[in-house]
Amino acid sequence: SSASRPSKRTRTAQCEEEGLGATLVQVGERLAIAIEKNVSNDNTLPEGLWENMKTLPTFGRDFLAHYYAYLVEHPRIARAFHTLEHDEKMVWVVRYVTNNIPSHPEANPQ
């Protein structure tokens, strides 16, 4: 009967493996919960964003529409942009146009 029982060393190793497996599962679950909490699902755009953007001088509607499309794809940036004062919004648009459409003269307004 003692021949069919695993040795104490084998039983200890099995318990350690089972404990490690359970710990890994628990850690994985905690990581998943933490990731879900940190990922924002808020894709809402600020009310009146496009109307506000249309008041920015210097830039044609086509370039503002291009930047607006970027903001729609990045709602968190859109919300930050919307809170800026007029002059700071101009800086953000200039930066975007300069980085994405450098050949256009509006990328370097005088």
Long-range contacts (C-beta under 8 A, 24 or more apart in sequence): 40-76, 42-75, 42-76, 43-75, 44-75, 44-79, 45-71, 45-72, 45-75, 45-78, 45-79, 46-78, 46-79, 46-82, 49-78, 49-81, 49-82, 52-82, 52-89, 53-89, 53-93, 55-86, 56-86, 56-89, 56-90, 56-93, 58-90, 58-106, 58-109, 59-93, 59-97, 59-106, 60-106, 63-93, 63-97, 63-101, 63-104, 63-106, 64-93, 66-100, 66-101, 67-93, 67-96, 67-97, 70-96, 70-100
